[in-house]
């Protein structure tokens, strides 16, 4: 098979992995009010299971990235996605809160530790000239999971009950992602990445020297990028987990409220693909600035909602902005630090993102339990975007701080 064809088959396989693994995670916000009504658990306590998932996944991802740098991505992808599918399928058996923490938090966290990290590092090693588009096509699977998971989960709950619904999601997603992961590998000797086009070189600054993990940890730019991604992770997961309960609290049916996730997902799909295409022409760093600006505008509009339609429109714009910024962060790392220890460096950054993603939903849940509304967490969101934007500017500078 020609190297060019193999590259795009790898993209298709990683897209399938990303979509399949993200679907039961995206569905968690739909099941959250069901758990609360069925067992009487607080929303903060239920959200904390996802926090455990993200924290343990980040810690596991640190080691997985280093192993993938040495041995390739296939084995770790297969093992982890199978574990994730089994863990979410077994959520159908829970009867106590500690069981939810064990399955979603511990086993699900380890199972979901590899898909984002290994997808981005693998694509980076296969592509040069069209890296932005390839990354976008892989990561768009995450957002498509949010488009389909909300309505699908609500429909399955109505048809077969919540227990059978989660069992079906976990089993099917685990099998499909395992088959796709078996086809993933790094490029061979004759499959080197395409040379970067001259026009693209002019649009994007030359990559920095390839550094070791130790050198990256000693570089202040890595820590600026880490905190920047941490803030984005907290914001993204807070909204994705709590937007359905937020809309449901306004008197919208569960099926109608689940469309909030669909709106966010539609925007994110558009943002992933558009940012991938645009960044290959105007550069990574200009594109990410546009993404941050869209997030800020959408969150400010969200504070002044006057209708259900306005909610959905704001979430579409927010999805575009977040997906553009998230994709470009993944693309910026090899441009700043090179590819020598890319898996390990992204593992550290992934841990930062997951720490934010772990804190964001739990904090919003406990603030809701305390105040009876989402005014505080959603009101602070624009400030979080501005802080992340500033830290990214510092972390992506071409000169060591």
C-alpha positions as CSV (number, residue, x, y, z in Angstrom):
1,X,0.0,0.0,0.0
2,X,1.2,3.5,-0.8
3,X,2.4,5.5,2.2
4,X,-0.1,8.3,1.4
5,X,-3.0,5.8,1.5
6,X,-1.8,4.2,4.7
7,X,-1.6,7.6,6.4
8,X,-5.3,8.3,5.8
9,X,-6.3,4.8,6.9
10,X,-4.5,5.4,10.2
11,X,-6.5,8.6,10.5
12,X,-9.7,6.7,9.9
13,X,-8.8,4.1,12.5
14,X,-7.9,6.7,15.1
15,X,-11.1,8.6,14.3
16,X,-13.0,5.4,15.1
17,X,-11.2,4.9,18.3
18,X,-11.8,8.5,19.4
19,X,-15.5,8.4,18.5
20,X,-16.1,5.0,20.1
21,X,-14.3,5.8,23.4
22,X,-15.8,9.2,23.8
23,X,-19.4,8.1,23.3
24,X,-20.1,6.6,26.8
25,X,-18.2,9.5,28.3
26,X,-20.3,12.0,26.5
27,X,-23.4,10.2,27.7
28,X,-22.5,10.7,31.3
29,X,-24.2,14.1,31.5
30,X,-27.5,12.5,30.3
31,X,-27.3,9.7,32.9
32,X,-26.4,12.2,35.7
33,X,-29.9,13.3,36.5
34,X,-31.1,9.7,36.2
35,X,-28.6,8.6,38.8
36,X,-29.6,11.5,41.1
37,X,-33.4,10.6,40.8
38,X,-32.9,6.9,41.1
39,X,-30.5,6.8,44.0
40,X,-30.9,10.2,45.6
41,X,-27.2,11.0,45.2
42,X,-26.1,14.7,44.9
43,X,-24.9,16.0,41.6
44,X,-21.6,16.9,43.1
45,X,-21.0,13.3,44.3
46,X,-22.0,11.9,40.9
47,X,-19.8,14.4,39.0
48,X,-16.8,13.4,41.3
49,X,-16.8,9.9,39.7
50,X,-15.9,11.6,36.5
51,X,-13.2,13.6,38.3
52,X,-11.6,10.4,39.5
53,X,-11.8,9.1,35.9
54,X,-9.9,12.1,34.5
55,X,-7.3,12.3,37.3
56,X,-6.4,8.6,37.1
57,X,-6.4,8.7,33.3
58,X,-4.0,11.6,33.3
59,X,-1.6,9.8,35.7
60,X,-1.8,6.6,33.6
61,X,-1.4,8.6,30.4
62,X,2.0,9.9,31.6
63,X,3.4,6.4,31.6
64,X,1.5,5.3,28.5
65,X,3.0,8.2,26.5
66,X,6.5,7.3,27.5
67,X,5.9,3.6,26.6
68,X,4.4,4.6,23.2
69,X,7.6,6.6,22.4
70,X,9.5,3.4,22.7
71,X,7.2,0.6,21.6
72,X,4.5,2.2,19.4
73,X,0.8,2.8,20.1
74,X,-1.0,-0.4,19.2
75,X,-0.8,-2.5,22.3
76,X,-1.6,0.3,24.7
77,X,-4.5,1.4,22.6
78,X,-6.1,-2.1,22.4
79,X,-5.7,-2.8,26.1
80,X,-7.1,0.5,27.3
81,X,-10.1,0.8,25.0
82,X,-11.2,-2.7,25.9
83,X,-11.0,-1.8,29.6
84,X,-13.0,1.4,29.0
85,X,-15.7,-0.5,27.2
86,X,-16.0,-3.1,29.9
87,X,-16.0,-0.5,32.7
88,X,-18.9,1.5,31.2
89,X,-20.9,-1.6,30.3
90,X,-20.7,-2.7,34.0
91,X,-22.1,0.7,35.1
92,X,-25.4,-1.0,34.3
93,X,-24.9,-3.1,37.5
94,X,-24.3,-0.3,40.0
95,X,-26.3,0.0,43.2
96,X,-24.0,2.0,45.4
97,X,-22.0,5.2,44.9
98,X,-18.7,3.5,45.5
99,X,-19.4,1.1,42.6
100,X,-19.9,4.1,40.3
101,X,-16.5,5.5,41.5
102,X,-14.8,2.1,40.9
103,X,-16.2,1.6,37.4
104,X,-16.4,5.1,35.9
105,X,-13.6,6.6,38.0
106,X,-10.9,3.9,38.4
107,X,-11.4,1.4,35.6
108,X,-12.9,3.8,33.1
109,X,-10.2,6.4,33.9
110,X,-7.4,3.9,33.1
111,X,-9.3,2.7,30.1
112,X,-9.7,6.2,28.7
113,X,-6.1,7.3,29.4
114,X,-4.7,6.7,26.0
115,X,-7.0,7.6,23.2
116,X,-6.4,11.3,23.0
117,X,-2.7,11.1,23.8
118,X,-1.8,8.3,21.4
119,X,-4.1,9.6,18.6
120,X,-2.4,13.0,18.5
121,X,1.2,11.6,18.8
122,X,0.6,9.0,16.2
123,X,-0.9,11.4,13.7
124,X,2.0,13.9,14.3
125,X,4.5,11.2,13.4
126,X,2.6,10.3,10.2
127,X,2.0,13.8,8.9
128,X,3.9,17.0,8.3
129,X,2.3,19.1,5.5
130,X,-1.4,18.4,6.3
131,X,-0.9,17.7,10.0
132,X,-3.6,20.2,11.1
133,X,-6.3,18.6,8.9
134,X,-5.3,15.1,10.0
135,X,-5.4,16.0,13.7
136,X,-8.8,17.7,13.2
137,X,-10.3,14.6,11.4
138,X,-9.1,12.3,14.2
139,X,-10.2,14.6,17.1
140,X,-13.6,15.3,15.5
141,X,-14.6,11.8,16.6
142,X,-14.6,13.2,20.2
143,X,-17.1,15.8,19.2
144,X,-19.2,13.5,17.1
145,X,-19.5,11.4,20.2
146,X,-21.2,14.4,21.9
147,X,-23.5,15.0,19.0
148,X,-24.8,11.4,18.9
149,X,-24.5,10.4,22.6
150,X,-27.0,12.7,24.0
151,X,-30.1,11.8,21.8
152,X,-29.0,8.2,21.6
153,X,-28.7,7.8,25.3
154,X,-32.0,9.5,26.0
155,X,-33.7,7.3,23.4
156,X,-32.1,4.1,24.8
157,X,-33.1,5.0,28.3
158,X,-36.7,5.5,27.2
159,X,-36.8,2.3,25.2
160,X,-34.9,-0.2,27.4
161,X,-34.1,1.6,30.7
162,X,-30.9,3.2,31.9
163,X,-29.2,0.0,32.9
164,X,-29.5,-1.8,29.6
165,X,-28.7,1.5,27.8
166,X,-25.3,1.9,29.5
167,X,-24.6,-1.8,28.9
168,X,-25.2,-1.5,25.2
169,X,-23.1,1.6,24.9
170,X,-20.1,0.1,26.7
171,X,-20.2,-3.3,24.9
172,X,-20.6,-1.9,21.4
173,X,-18.1,0.9,21.8
174,X,-15.5,-1.4,23.3
175,X,-15.7,-3.9,20.5
176,X,-15.6,-1.3,17.7
177,X,-12.7,0.6,19.2
178,X,-10.7,-2.6,19.8
179,X,-11.0,-3.6,16.1
180,X,-9.9,-0.2,15.0
181,X,-7.0,0.0,17.4
182,X,-5.6,-3.3,16.1
183,X,-4.8,-1.5,12.8
184,X,-2.8,1.4,14.3
185,X,1.0,1.6,14.0
186,X,3.8,4.1,13.5
187,X,5.3,4.8,10.0
188,X,7.9,2.5,8.8
189,X,11.2,3.4,7.2
190,X,9.7,4.1,3.8
191,X,6.7,5.9,5.1
192,X,8.2,9.1,6.4
193,X,5.9,12.1,6.8
194,X,5.3,14.2,3.8
195,X,7.7,17.2,3.5
196,X,6.1,20.5,4.6
197,X,5.0,22.7,1.7
198,X,6.9,26.0,1.2
199,X,3.7,28.0,1.6
200,X,2.9,26.3,4.9
201,X,6.5,26.9,6.2
202,X,5.9,30.5,5.7
203,X,2.6,30.5,7.6
204,X,3.9,28.5,10.5
205,X,7.0,29.2,12.5
206,X,9.7,26.5,12.3
207,X,9.6,23.9,14.9
208,X,11.8,24.3,17.9
209,X,14.6,21.8,18.6
210,X,13.5,18.3,19.7
211,X,14.0,18.2,23.4
212,X,14.0,15.5,26.0
213,X,11.2,15.2,28.7
214,X,13.6,16.5,31.3
215,X,14.5,19.6,29.2
216,X,10.8,20.3,28.6
217,X,10.0,20.0,32.3
218,X,12.7,22.6,33.0
219,X,11.2,25.0,30.4
220,X,8.7,27.5,31.9
221,X,6.8,27.5,28.6
222,X,5.7,23.9,29.2
223,X,4.2,24.9,32.5
224,X,2.4,27.9,30.9
225,X,0.9,25.5,28.3
226,X,0.1,23.0,31.0
227,X,-2.0,25.5,33.1
228,X,-3.5,26.9,29.9
229,X,-4.7,23.4,28.9
230,X,-5.8,22.7,32.5
231,X,-8.1,25.7,32.4
232,X,-9.6,24.7,29.1
233,X,-10.2,21.2,30.3
234,X,-12.0,22.4,33.4
235,X,-14.2,24.7,31.3
236,X,-15.0,22.1,28.6
237,X,-16.0,19.3,31.0
238,X,-17.9,21.6,33.3
239,X,-20.1,22.6,30.4
240,X,-20.5,19.2,28.8
241,X,-21.4,17.5,32.1
242,X,-23.7,20.2,33.5
243,X,-25.4,21.8,30.4
244,X,-28.0,19.0,30.2
245,X,-29.0,19.3,33.9
246,X,-28.9,23.1,33.5
247,X,-31.4,23.0,30.6
248,X,-33.5,20.3,32.4
249,X,-33.8,22.6,35.4
250,X,-35.4,25.2,33.2
251,X,-38.3,22.9,32.6
252,X,-37.0,21.3,29.3
253,X,-37.6,17.6,28.9
254,X,-34.6,15.3,29.2
255,X,-34.7,14.6,25.4
256,X,-34.9,18.3,24.7
257,X,-32.2,19.2,27.1
258,X,-29.9,16.6,25.6
259,X,-30.0,18.7,22.4
260,X,-27.7,21.1,24.2
261,X,-24.9,18.5,23.9
262,X,-25.8,18.1,20.2
263,X,-25.5,21.8,19.6
264,X,-22.1,21.9,21.4
265,X,-21.0,18.9,19.4
266,X,-22.1,20.4,16.0
267,X,-20.1,23.5,16.8
268,X,-17.1,21.5,17.9
269,X,-17.1,19.3,14.7
270,X,-17.2,22.4,12.6
271,X,-14.4,24.0,14.7
272,X,-12.2,20.9,14.5
273,X,-12.3,20.6,10.7
274,X,-12.3,24.4,10.0
275,X,-9.3,25.0,12.3
276,X,-7.4,22.1,10.8
277,X,-7.8,23.4,7.2
278,X,-7.3,27.1,8.2
279,X,-4.2,26.4,10.4
280,X,-2.4,24.7,7.5
281,X,-2.8,28.0,5.6
282,X,-2.6,30.9,8.2
283,X,-0.6,29.1,10.9
284,X,-1.3,27.4,14.3
285,X,-1.0,30.5,16.5
286,X,-3.3,32.8,14.5
287,X,-6.0,30.1,14.4
288,X,-5.9,29.5,18.2
289,X,-6.4,33.2,18.8
290,X,-9.6,33.1,16.8
291,X,-10.7,30.0,18.8
292,X,-10.2,31.8,22.1
293,X,-12.1,34.9,20.8
294,X,-15.1,32.8,19.8
295,X,-15.2,31.1,23.2
296,X,-15.2,34.4,25.0
297,X,-18.0,35.8,22.9
298,X,-20.1,32.6,23.3
299,X,-19.7,32.5,27.1
300,X,-20.6,36.1,27.5
301,X,-23.7,35.5,25.4
302,X,-24.6,32.5,27.5
303,X,-24.8,34.7,30.6
304,X,-27.6,36.7,29.0
305,X,-29.8,33.9,27.6
306,X,-33.3,34.7,26.9
307,X,-34.6,31.5,25.2
308,X,-33.8,27.9,24.5
309,X,-32.8,28.8,20.9
310,X,-30.2,31.3,22.3
311,X,-28.8,28.6,24.5
312,X,-28.3,26.3,21.5
313,X,-26.8,29.0,19.4
314,X,-24.3,30.0,22.1
315,X,-23.3,26.4,22.5
316,X,-22.7,26.0,18.8
317,X,-20.3,29.0,18.8
318,X,-18.7,27.8,22.0
319,X,-18.1,24.4,20.5
320,X,-16.4,26.0,17.4
321,X,-14.1,28.0,19.6
322,X,-13.2,25.3,22.0
323,X,-12.5,22.7,19.4
324,X,-10.3,25.1,17.4
325,X,-8.2,26.0,20.5
326,X,-7.9,22.4,21.7
327,X,-6.8,21.1,18.2
328,X,-4.3,23.9,17.9
329,X,-2.8,23.2,21.3
330,X,-2.1,19.7,20.3
331,X,-0.6,20.9,17.1
332,X,1.5,23.6,18.8
333,X,3.4,21.2,21.1
334,X,5.6,19.6,18.5
335,X,6.2,23.0,16.9
336,X,7.5,24.3,20.2
337,X,9.3,21.2,21.6
338,X,9.9,18.9,18.6
339,X,9.0,15.2,18.4
340,X,11.9,13.5,20.2
341,X,9.9,12.9,23.4
342,X,6.5,14.0,22.1
343,X,4.5,11.2,23.8
344,X,6.0,11.9,27.2
345,X,5.6,15.7,26.9
346,X,2.0,15.4,25.8
347,X,1.5,12.9,28.6
348,X,2.4,15.7,31.1
349,X,0.2,18.2,29.3
350,X,-2.6,15.7,29.1
351,X,-2.4,15.2,32.9
352,X,-2.8,19.0,33.3
353,X,-5.9,19.0,31.0
354,X,-7.4,16.1,32.9
355,X,-6.7,17.8,36.3
356,X,-8.7,20.7,35.1
357,X,-11.4,18.5,33.6
358,X,-11.6,16.6,36.9
359,X,-12.0,19.8,39.0
360,X,-14.4,21.6,36.7
361,X,-17.5,19.3,36.8
362,X,-17.1,18.5,40.5
363,X,-16.7,22.1,41.5
364,X,-19.8,23.1,39.4
365,X,-21.8,20.3,40.9
366,X,-20.9,21.2,44.5
367,X,-21.5,24.9,43.9
368,X,-25.0,23.9,42.5
369,X,-25.6,21.8,45.6
370,X,-24.6,24.8,47.8
371,X,-26.4,27.7,45.9
372,X,-29.1,25.9,44.0
373,X,-28.0,27.4,40.7
374,X,-25.1,27.5,38.1
375,X,-24.6,31.3,38.3
376,X,-21.1,31.1,39.9
377,X,-19.4,28.5,37.7
378,X,-20.9,29.8,34.4
379,X,-20.2,33.4,35.4
380,X,-16.5,32.7,36.0
381,X,-16.1,30.9,32.6
382,X,-15.1,34.0,30.6
383,X,-12.4,34.9,33.1
384,X,-11.0,31.3,32.7
385,X,-10.9,31.7,28.9
386,X,-8.9,35.0,29.2
387,X,-6.4,33.4,31.6
388,X,-5.9,30.4,29.4
389,X,-5.4,32.7,26.4
390,X,-2.7,34.7,28.1
391,X,-0.9,31.6,29.4
392,X,-0.9,30.1,25.9
393,X,0.7,33.2,24.5
394,X,3.5,32.9,27.0
395,X,3.9,29.1,26.5
396,X,4.0,29.2,22.7
397,X,6.8,31.9,22.4
398,X,9.7,30.8,20.3
399,X,12.2,31.9,22.9
400,X,12.7,30.1,26.2
401,X,11.4,32.2,29.1
